[in-house]
């Protein structure tokens, strides 16, 4: 096997492990998923797994980084940017994105919230979740600043409560939670004008 082929096979194996972990951790959390299940789902050898991820913790951190890219950036940030042309429209569009997400059969809630609750804020994964949640607030804060809203930090924290609350309500089965949160968000925007 040539050097390029070996690199491709290694990349493929790493990707299979990370994809398997993404699916399993998103659906069931961390404690309920063991390394052996990830290895089996990814269809790789144990040695291959450990070559790419020396510990479950390293795999979890890689999963969270991927979640940030797929969920925070691609779904929330870019999804709301496509739906709105002004900062306020983009803020409100977050809940339009959520509405579609809540209605999907694979809706699994927010991995950052779920894992933070599961492991606590002192665990390395919990600390990562806190950082990733701050990145979401930063998107909101930036849009609030662009819209000229007063007290953008306070606004972002309040807005984020609406986001997290709507996700939790959707996990309870309330698929209309995004619409209710959007109405409250409109009032929050008015309060900060």
N, C-alpha and C positions, 0 to 999 in steps of 0.2 A: 504494500500500500504506500503510495507516494505521500509526501509531507502534506500537500494540499488536501488529499482525500482523508488523511488522518485528522487534520484540523476540522474538516467538514463533519466527520463522524463524531468528533468530540463536541462540536457545537450542537449537532443534532441531538446527542444524548443529553447534554445540559438543558437544551430547550424542552425535550420530552419530560425531564424531571421537573423543571420549573412550571411547565404547563399542567402537569399532573398535580403538583402542589397547589397551583393557583385554583384549580377546580375544587380540590378537596378542602383546602383551608377556607376558601370563600363560602362553601356550602356548610361546613361542619365545625369550623374553628380550628384551633391549634391542638388542644389537649386530646381531642377525639381522633386525631389523625397521627399515626405513627410513621416512622421512617420506612418500615417494611411495607406499609400500604402504598406509600409514595413510590417506592422502588418497584413494586408489583404493577401499579397502575402505569408507570412510565416505561415498564418493560426494559429495565436496565439491570446490570449486575450491581451488587452491593459495592464492589470496588469502584465501579464507574460513578455511582452516586457520591461516594466519599471523596473521589478525586475532584469533583466539581463543588461539592458542599461538605466541608469537613465536619459539620455539625448540623443538627436540626435548626439551631438558632441562626446559622448563616443562611439556610434555606428560607427561613421565615423572613429574615431581613430582605432577601432577594425578592420574595413574594410581595412584601409590602412596597418595595420600590416599583415593582411592576404594577401593582394596584394603583399607585400614585399616577403612573403614566396612563394606564387604561381608564381609570375612573376619574381622578381629579382633572387631568389634562384633557384627555380625549372626550370623555362623556360630558363632564360638567363644564369645564372652561370653553373648549372648542364647540361643544354642542350649543351652549347658550350664546356664544359669539355668532354662530350661524343664524340664530333666530332673532337677534336684535341688532339694531344699527346704532343705538345710543347706549351710554353706560346704564341708564335706568332700564331700558328695554332688555339689556343683557342680564341685569340683575334679576328682573322678573322672569326672564326666560329660563333661569335655573329651575324654577318650579315646573315649567313646561317640559323640560328635559326629565325631571323627576317623575312627572305624570306618566310619560312613556315608559320609563324604567320600572315604575311600580306595577305597571300592567303586564310586564314581560313574565313569561312562565319561569324564567331563571332568576328572577329578583331574589337577592340573597341578603339585602341590607348593606350597611356600611361596614366593611371589614375593619376599618380603623376603630370604630366604636366597639364593635364586637370583640376584637382582640384586646383593646384597652380594658374593657370590662373583665375579660377572661383572665388576663395576666397581671393587671394592675400597672400603675404608672412607674414603678421602680424597676420593672423588668426591661431589658433592652428593647424588646418588641413593643412594650407599652410606651417607652420613651419615643421610639420611632413613630408610633401612632400619633402621639401628641404633636410631634413635629409636622407630620403630614396633615393633621387637622389644622394646624396653624397656617400651612400653605394654602388651604382652602379659604381660610379667613383672609389671607393676604389678597387673594383674587377679589373677594368681596370688598375689602378695604380700598383697593386700587380703583375699583369701579365707583365706589362711593366718592372718592376723591375726584375722579374724573367728572362725576355728575355735580360736583360742588356741594355735596351734602355736608351738613355740620357734624362734627365729632365722628369722623370716619372710623376710628377704632371702636368706639362704643357701638356705632351702627353695625360694624362687621360682627361684633360679638352677639348682638341681638339677632341679626340676620342668621348667623350660624345656629343659634338656638332653634329658629324656625326650620332650618334645613334638617338638623338632627331630629327634631321632634316629628317632622313629617315622615322621615325615614322610619322612626320607631312605630309611628301609627300605621304606616304601610305594612310593617312586619306583623302587626297585630291583625292585619287583614283589611285595613281601611285604605283601599286603593284611590279614594278621592281626597286623601290627606294633602296632596300637593296643591290642589285647587284651594283648599281652605288656608293653607300656609301662604299661598300667593296673595290672597285677599288681605291677610294680616301683614304681609310684606309691603303691600301698597300703602297701608296705613303707617307703617314704620318709615317708609320713604317720605311721606308727607310730614311726619313729625321731625324729620331731620333736614327738611328744606330750609 
